[in-house]
Amino acid sequence: MKRIGICCMGLLLVLTSCAPSFNKQPDEVIEENQDETGEQETAIIPSYNISDQEYRVMVPYKIGKARGVIVNQVANRLDIDELEEGLRRHSKEAFDPDQYYFQEGQYITEDIAYDWLERYEVDKEELGLNPEIEDPSDVEQQRENPKYLSHVLEQNYLVKTNDNFVELGGVSIGIALKSTYRFQTEIGGPYFYEEIPNDTMLEKGNEIAEEVLERTRSIEGLSEVPILIALYREASQDSLTPGSFVAKALVDAKSSNIDGWETVNEEYILFPSSAAKEKYPDISANLNDFEQDIANFFPNYVSVIGEGFYVNEQLQKLTLEIPIIFYGKAEVIGFTQYVYGLVKEGFQNHYDLEINITSNDKQEALITREAGEDDLNVHVYN
């Protein structure tokens, strides 16, 4: 297992609002193993973090060994972001940010990832994890044997040991699964679509996860570390909101079996939408009143576009975008002040709130509030 020695010294992360200080030096980390050139590697662990809820990241930053694969396999950019950020969010329950450092995956390489994403073929050395098919040009065979697996995302979590070293302390693996299978039977031909029911996806996802775990354990350095595996259901390619994680399991060090899955009840909801109105009528009505108040006061207003993130049907974060045409900075300030007042009077504070005020795709102002806080943070851009 790779271990990294540390010479303890401090690194001050300088924020733009603070005067710089150069009295502290960065933590110097010396890797015990040599790299490909035979040279000893060094890295830095920041002494401070931008948030207690975020992982500290070692620098120089190591990019993932399968970098770029996700962009070629997952069609919706929103899914790409949520798969990465959501996996990190779920990892905090297994790997405490106070004790672990984040690093992109260093074990599942690009070649391995692409091999796993292929269809199963007996004559291949590394068998694909998607279903075998006899005739790819046959529409019915494609429909009956969709490619369920889109991507396998690896994240590494490093931990400091008692003897002042850093080593791999845990691995998280996100398994992206399709909700809709989009396919062609010939190059340049029409696209066909096959909806994948949630129950079917979960069944196939469980099977894929077991095989991914077994193969991961066979990779040098990963045989004796805890592994968090999470299943992610993608949104459709043209969706305005991302998909969500649906299940996860923490596998003990040295174990190669998933003993049971924990159901994850998360979802992103678009406001306004019929789904939001039906499932979350209170927030929908709240936003409708908010939108009407703005429309009555500002003639250049367009609409409010919102996204709610729910866990167990409880709102965790509401993100709003308010596009409006401004003709001067005074209008921006006046509008921001007006929105500030509406939020103070009309929005509850049990969820995180982010409001982006834009004009011609340019950010003009930002209003934020953390859950449980009464005060709003406001910034008007120059």
N, C-alpha and C positions, 0 to 999 in steps of 0.2 A: 504494500500500500504506500502511495506517495506521501511523504512527510516533508514539512517545510519548517525550518528553524527560524526563530524570530529574535532580533535584537530590539528590545523594547525602547522606543523613543516615540514622541508624539507628533501627530500631524493635525494641524488646525485647518479645518475646512472653512475657507473665507467666503462669507456671503456678501452680496453686493451692498447690503445695508450696513455692514460692519467695517470698521477700519482694519486693514490687514495687520497681522502679527507674524513676525518671522523668528520669534524666540524659541519655537518648538520645531523639532526635526521629525520627519515621518518615521513610522515604524518600518524598520528594514527587515525584510523577510528573505531568508536564504534557503533555497530549496536543497534538500539533501541529495536528491537524485540529479544527475547531470542531464542536459538536453541532448538533442541529436548531434550537436557540434562538439560535445564534450565539455562545454562551458557550464559553469554554475549559474543558475538562474536567480534573479532577485526580483522582489515585488514589494508593494506597499499596501499596508492595511490602514485605512484612515482611522484616527483615534476618535473622530466625531462623525456623527451621522446627521443627515438632513431631517430625519424623523425617527422616533423610537420604534415606529411600526415598520420600518423598512430595513432591508438587509444592507450591511456594508459590503462594498465590492472591492476586491483586490485589484491594484493597478501595478504595472500596465495591464490593461484589460485583455483577457483571453477570449477570443471569439469562439463560438461553438464549432465542434468538428463537423457538424452537419449544417453549417450555416448556408442559407439560401434554399434548402430543400423545401421548407415550409411555404415559401412564396410560390414555388412551382406546383405545389400539391393542394393548397387550401385556397379556394377561389375568392372568398370574401375577405377583404382587408380587415374588417371588424372582427372576424373570427381569428385571424392571425394575432391581433393585439390581445383579445380576450383569452385565447389559449395560453399565451405567454404570461400575461399579467395575472390571470386567474389561477394558473398553476402555482405561481409564486405566492399568491394569497392563501391558497389551501396548504401550501408547504409550511406556513408559519405555525400551524397546529402541531406539526411533527418536528419541525426544526426551528426552534425559537430564535428570532433575529437578534436577541441579546447574546446568544452563544455561537451562532453560525454565520458564516460569510457566504455570499452568493457568488457562483461562477457558472458560466454557460457550460453546457455538456461537453465533456472532453473524452467520452468513451464511445458513444454511438456515432460512428463516422458517417460521412456523406454516402459512401459506398454501401455501408451496412443499411442505412435508412432506405435508400432506393431499392435494395434487394428485398427488404421486408415489405415494401409497399407494392411489389409486383404480385401477380397472380401465382398461385401454387403451380409448379411444374416439376415433375419427378426428376427430370434429367438435369435440373440446375443444382449446383453445389449448395447455394443458400436458397432455401425454398421461400417463395413469397407467402405472405399472410392473408392475401385476398383469395377468394374461392377460385378453384380451377375451372376452366371452361374449354370445351372441345373446339368450338367454332365461334371465334369473336365476331364474325360477320352475321351471325344469326341473332336477330332481335330478341326472340323469346329466350334464348340461352342467356343473353345479356340481362334480361329482366329477371330471370330466375336466379342468376348468380351475380348480383351487383358487387362492385368493389365497395366494401364497407369502410375500409381503413384508408384515411387520407394522409395521416402523418403520425410519427412518433417523436415527441419532443422530450429531450433530456435536460434536466437542470441539476447542478451539483451544489452541495452545501458543505462547506469546510468548517471544521471546528478546531479550536485551540486545545491542545492536550496539556496535562500537568507539567510535562518536561519542556514546556515552552516551544512546542512545535505546532504546526497546523497540518491537518490531514483530512482526507475525505471522511465526512461524518454521516452523509446521507445522500440519497439520489431521489429525485422526483421525475416521474415519467407521465407525460400527458398523451393520451391516445385519442386522436381526433377521428371521429366517425361521421359518416355522411348521413344527412336526413333525406337528401335527394340524390340519386345516382344519375348523372348526366353522361351520356355516352354516344359514340358514333359507331356505325358498323363498317364504314369505309372512309378513307381520307377525303375530306371535302364534302362528305355527305351530310344529310340533316342530323340534328341532334335529337335524341330521344331522352325521356325523363322517366325515372321510376322512383316513386315515393317509398321511403323505408320507414315502416312503423316503428315507434319507439321501443316496443317490446322485442321486436326482431333485432333492432340495433343493439339493445342491451344483451340479448342472448349471444349474438356474434361478438360483441365487444368483450364479454367475459371470456370467451374462448380465445380471442386474440390476446387479451391481457395475460392469460396463463402462459401462452407460448412466448410472449415478449419477456415475461419474467424469467422463464427458463433460459432463454437465449442471453438475457442480460447477465444472469448469474455466471454464464460461461465466459464472459469477457474479463480479461485480466484486470484485477483491482476492484471488481464489483461483486465478488463471491460472498463477502462478509460485511455488508453494510445494509442498514435499513433502507427500504425502497418504498416510496409512496407512489401508487399507481392511481391515476384519475381518468375517468372516461368523459369525453367531451362530445356533445352532439352539436354539429355545425348547423348554422342557419342556411337558408337557401342562398344562392349566389347573389341575388338582387335584393336581399333583405337590408333594411335600414337599421336593424339592430343585430348584435351578434347572437350566436347560440349560447349554450351554457354547459357547465359541468353537471353531470347527472349521477355519478357514483364515484366513490374512492375507497381505497383500501391501503392500510399501512402494513407492509410485510417486514417481519422482524429480520434482523441480521442473520445470515446463513440460511434462512428459510427460502424455499423455492415454491411455496404454495400460498395461494390467496384463500384465507380461511373464511372470509365473509366480506360483503360489500356494505358500505355505509351510503345510504341514499342521499343525494345532494339535491335540494329543492331551490334552485336559483332560476331567475329569468330576467330578461331585459324587455321592457314594454315601451312601445312608441306612443308618444302623446302628440297630437290627438290621433286616436284610432278607434275603430269599433271594438277591438279586443280590450283596449284600456277602459273604454266606457262601460263595457260589460263586466269586467273583472274588478276594476278599481274605480268605481263611480265617484267616490269622494275626492280623490286627487284629480280626476278628470273634470269634475265640477269646479274645483278650486282653480285649475288652470284656465278653464273657460271664463270664469269671472275675472281673473288676472288679465287675460287677453282682451276682454271687453273694456276694462278700465284703461288699458293702454290705447286701444283703438279710439276711445272717446276723447283722449287728450292729445294724441299725436297723429296728424293726418297722413304722415309718410310711413306709418307702421305697416308691416306686411303680415306677420303671423309669429306665433310662438311655436317652436319645435322642441319637443322634450323627449328625454329618455330616462326611464326609471329602472333602477336596479333593485330587484326584490330577492330576499332570502326568506324562505318559509312564508311567503306572501306578505312579508313586512318590508316596507320601503327602507332601503339602506342609503341610497343616493339618488338625487334628482338633478339631472343636468339639462339646462335650458339654453337654447340659442334664440336670440331676438334680433333678427335682421331688420334694419331700418335705414332709410336714406337721410344722411345728415348734410347740412350745408355750412357747418361751422363748428368750432370747438365748444362754443357756448351751448349749442343744441345738445351736444354729447353730454356735457356736464348736467344740463337741465334734465335731460331724459334719464340719466343715471340716478340723479337725486330722486326723481319721481318713482322709478322702479324700486329704489332702496326703500322708500316709504311704503309702497305696496307690499313688499316682501315682509317688512317688519310687522305690518298689521295683519297680513293675510296668510302667511305660511308658518306651519308648525315647525318646531326645531328638533324633532326626534330623528331626523335623517340629515346626511350631508347634502349641501346645496351648492350648486355651481351655475352661475348665470353668465353667459357670454353675449355681450352686446356688440354686434358687427354692422359694418356698412361696406357694401361692395366687396365682400369677402375679406375685409380687413377688421382685425380686432380693435374695437374702440374702448371697451371697458369690461371689467371683470368684477363680479360680486360673488363672494364665497362665504360659507358658514359651515362650521363643523357641527356634527350632531351634538345636541345638549347645550350648545352655546346660544346666547341671546344676541350677541353683537355680530355685525356683518363686517367682512373685510372688503373694501372697495378700492379698485385701482383704475384710473383713467389713463389710457396710453397717450403718449405725446404724438 
